[in-house]
């Protein structure tokens, strides 16, 4: 679970919830929830949302019932991504996110704005019944001014800020249908070690191409829209889908991405986010602690080189880097180095005289962090991996003892 998820530290007390909630008490006497009873599961979810988040949500037992701890994991991770991105860019505009396929509960949108009072959400769905139920849940909680519930065309784009009256969005989030057909959905249910009868309508479970097909529609939208959305994200319920999605990003040279794994009991879910801009998230998000099967999917790590003590290394690096008039070097630890490209290469030096760097936005930036016995170069901004790798070579050469 996400480290800020309260359920990671204390499991919900079903008995306490039932004592305070008449509906749950009737369907789950003394907190004994029958997870094969859709009505009882809905009552539990509604009780959790009411007790822990002050949200009054009406759920339909014939529809998909969200599990609060798992959905909260995704919302908290989105907070991490948005906060880190805004810290890099010093953005101070209001945050607006898009929940694609919000469902009858609108749980992502409701949790997002409840946890962040300065956020707003647009919640979309192509299912008319889901739109009506979601809008009712939003209105019931007095959040209609912060959450716009919008009906969309199932054949249209999944991400379209202009159609939603927005020039830009800070993020998208989505829990797409897993399956590509009813046959696939039935086979998936039959293959589970633990059978649950939680209800779901076909639009909640089935989409052309399954969750991977849904991701590919989002990916096409992102290539069309570019950085009109700061971070495109979605969830996956199958590891094979995540592997294929990362392959799709890499095949398009979209290497500015981030992923996470959420574990709740025997259930594993994965989140994937990608950006069509150069702002890089910090290493703790880009390279989270994951198992061996996920490590090959992670983006490139920072570059680390053996070095002497920081008090000796940093001044020497500062001097070496500041000798290039086209590099902007600031800070003392870490060092922030920015430029308009590979201004250290021989090709650049042949093209340009020794003149100061021009003012304006930089095309590349990196932080240099000196620790005990090592120097780490962290990519902060840029879209060309070759430029980052070339700069790492500059740092490595500057660390070599003079002969």
N, C-alpha and C positions, 0 to 999 in steps of 0.2 A: 504493500500500500504506500501511497504518498506519505512522507514523514509528517505533513501537517494534517493528515486525515485523522480526526479524533477517534475513529473506529479502529485505527491501527494500534491504539494504546489501551482501549477499553471497548470490548464488544458491547453492542446494545443489550440492555437489560429488558428482555421481552416481558418479564413479569411486571416490572415497573411500568412499562408502556401500557400493558393491558389494564393495570389498576387505574390508570388515568384516562383511558380511552374506551368508552362503552362499546363502540363497534368492534374494536379489536378484542375486548373482553368476551363478547358474544361469540366471535368466530374462532378465537384462540384462548379458551379458558385457562386462566393462570399463566398466560404467556406461552402456552404450548402451540406453536404455529405449525400447521400442516402445510408444508411447502408444495404439496400436490393439489392444494385447494386454491385456485386463482383468487377467490374472494378474500381468503385469509391473507394471502400475500399482498394483495392491494391494501387491505386494512393495515398491515404492518408498515408498508411503505408510507401510507398517509400519516400514520402515527409518528413515525420517525421524522418526517418532514415537519410535522406540527411541533413536536417536542423539542427538536434540536435546531430548527431553522425558522420557526415561527411562520411556516407556510401552510396554508389551507388548500389542499389539493384533492380534487375528486377524480377517482380513477375508475375505469371500466374493466370489470373482471374478464370481459371478452377481448380485451386489448392487451398489448404488451405492457407489463408492469416493471418499471425500472427498479433495479437494486441500488439503493441510495449510496452505500459505501463505494461501489464501483464507479458510479457516475460522478461522485465527488472527487475521486482520484483524478479524473480527466479535467475537471474544472480547476482544481488546484495546480495541475501541471500547466494548463493554459495560463494561469496567473503568472507562473514562473517565466514562461516564454515571453509574455507581453511585458512583464516588469523588466526583464533583462534587455529586451529590444529597446524599450523606452529609455533605459539607463544609458545604453550605447548612443542613442540619438538625441538625448535630452528633450524628448517630446513632452509637451504639456497639454496637448489637446485632449478632450474627453475620449475615452475608449468606447468604441462601438464594435460589437462582435456579431457574427451571423451563425445561428444554429440551423443547420440544414436538416430537414426532416424532424421537426421538433416533437412530433407525436402528440398523443392526447394529453400527456402530463406536462409538456413544456419544461421538463425538469432541468435541463441544462441552462436554459435562459433564466429560470427562476432562481436557481442556485447561484448563477453568475452575478446577477444584480443584487441578490440578498447578501452575498459575501463581499461585494464591492459596490458600495452605495454610489460611486461616481461612474459606474459603467452603465451602458445601455446595450440592448440586444435587439436584433431582428430575428424572429423565429419563423421559418418557412416550412410549408408542407404542401405536397401535391394531393393529399387526401382530404376531401372536404370535411369529413367527420372529425379528423384529427385537428384541423384548423379551428372548427367550432368549439371543440372541447378545450383546446389549448387557450384560445381567446377567453373562454369562460374562467379557466384557472388563473390566467393573468389578471383579469378584472376582479376576481374574487379576492385577490391579494393586494388590490389597489396599486398595481404596477403597470397599468396600461400606458402611462406616460413614458415609461422606461423600456418597455418591451412591446414592439410592434409585431403582431402576428399576421403573416401574409400568406395568402394562397398562391401557389405557383403552378405553372404548366408542367406536367410530367415530361413532356417532350422538349421543354426549353432548357436553358442553361441552369446548372445547379448554383452557380455563383454569378451574380449580375448586380453589382452595386448600383448602377444607374437605374435599373428597373425598380430598385428598392428606395430610390430617392437619395442615394448616397454617392458622393464622389469617391470615397475611400472607405475601407473597413480595416480594423486592426487585426482581426483574425476570423477564421471560420472554424466551426467544430461540427462534428457529425458522428453519429453511430449508425452506419448504413446497414441495410438488410444484408444478412450473411449470404443468402442463397440465390442461385440463378433460376431455380424452378421449384415447383411443388415436389417433384420427384427427389430433387437434391435435398430439400428441406426435410422430407420424410426420412430419407436415408440418414441424414445427419442426426435426427432425433433418435432413430433406432440404434445408431452406433454409440450413443453416449452410455458410459458406465453407470451413471445415475440418471434414471428417467424422471423427468418432471413434467407435469401437465400444464405448466404456465401457458395461458392462452396468448395468441397473437393473431392478428389479421394478416392476410397475404401481403398487403403493402408494407407491413412492418418487417416481414421476413424475406421477401422475394423481390429482386430487381434484376433486370437483364445483366448477365455477367457476374451476378453476385457482388460481394463487397469489393472485389478487385475491379470489376467493371465500373462500379460507382466511383471508385478512386480515379480510374482513368478518365471518366467524364470530368471530374474535378481538375485533374491534371491538364486536360485540354483547356478548360476555362482559365486556369492559372497562366498558361502560356499565352492566351489571348489578352488577359487583363494585366499581366505583369505585376508591378508593385502597387497597383490600386488596392490590393489586399496585402497587408504586411506579412502575415503568416497564414498559410493554408494548412489546416490540420484535419485529420480524420482518425477514427478508431478502426481496429481490425480485431476480428474474433478468431482468425486462423493465421497461424505463423506462416504458412505457405503464401498467403496473400501479402503479408508484410514483406517477405523475401522478394516476391515478384515486384512489389511497388518500389522498393529501394532500387531494384534493377532497372525499372523504368526511369527513375530519377537519374541514375548514373548514366544510362544510355543517352540521356539528353544533356549531359554535362551540368545537371542541376545538383551541385554538390553542397549547397547551403541548406542542409536539412538536419532534423533532430528527431530522435525517437525515444520512447519510454515503454517500459513493461510494468503492468499493474497486476498484482497477484492478490486474490482474495480466496482463501481456502484452496480448493482445487481448480478455481477459475483463473485463467490468464487472459488478459487483453493487452493490446499494444496500440500505442498512439504514434502517429507519424506526422511531422510538420515540415513544410518546405517553404522557401522564400525565393522570390524572383528579384532579389536586390543583394547588395554586397555586405549588409550589416551582419556580422557573425555573432552568434551567441557564445557565452563563456564556456570554458571546458567542462565545468561541472554539469551543464545541461547537454552539451554535445557528446560528451564521453561519460555517461553515467555508469555506475557499477551494474553490470549485467552478466548473465551466464555465458558460457563458452559458445553456445549456439547463436547468440545475438552479436557477439563481438565483431565478427566479420561484416556486419551490416552497419556498424557505426561509421560516422565521417572520420576523415583523417585526424590523427592526434596532433597536438602541438609538437613542435620540434624541440628536443632536449639535448644539450651538449654538456660534456664534462667541463668544469671550470673551477677556478680558485675561489677564495672567499669573496662574498659580495662587495665588501668595502674596497677591494682591489679591482674587481672585475668591472663594476658599473662605471667608475670614472674613466677607465681605459676604453670601454665601449662608447661612452658618450663622446670622448675625444675623437675616436675613429669615425663615428657616424657623422659628427658635426663637421668633419673635414669635407664632407660632400655638401656643397651649397644648395643642392636640390632636395635635401632631406630636412624635414621639420622634426626636430627632436625636442621633447619636453618631458618634464618629470624627473624624478631621481630614483624611484623604485616603486612601481615598474617604470621603465622608460617607454614612452609612447613615441613611435616613429611613424611618420606619415609622408606620403609622396604622391606625385602625379603619375606614377608607374615605375618601371624598372630603371630608375635614374642612376643606378650604379653599374649598369652593363656597359661593355665596350661600345656596343652599337649606339647607345644613347650618347655616350661621350663624344663619339664621332659626329653626331648630329647637332649637338648643343654646345655652346660655349660655357665656360665656368661663370654662370650668372645665378643669382638667387632664384629659388623656386617661385613661380608666379602665385599670386594670391588665389583664393577660391577653394572649392571643395576638392579634397584629395581622393584619388582613385584607389589608394592602398593605405592600410594602417596596420600596425602590429604593436603588441606590447612585449617588452623583454623583461622577464622576471628572473632575478638572481636569487638562488637559494644555496643551501649548504652543498657545495661541490658540484653544482649544476646551474646552467642557464636555460630557461625555457622561452621559446618564442611562440606567442599566442596570436593567431590571426584575428584581427578585429574588424577589418573592412577590406573588401575586394571581391572581385568576381573571377579572377584568373589564378588558378592554383599554381601555374608555372611561375608567376611573379612572386607568390609567397615562398615557393621552394627556392627560387633564386635569392630572395632576401635572406632566407635561412643560411644559404651558403656564405653570404656576406658576413653574417654574425659569426658563423663558425670560423671563417678565416681571421676575423678580428680577434678571436679568442686564442689563436695559436701563438705560442711564444715567439718573439722576434728572434731570427737567426743571425 
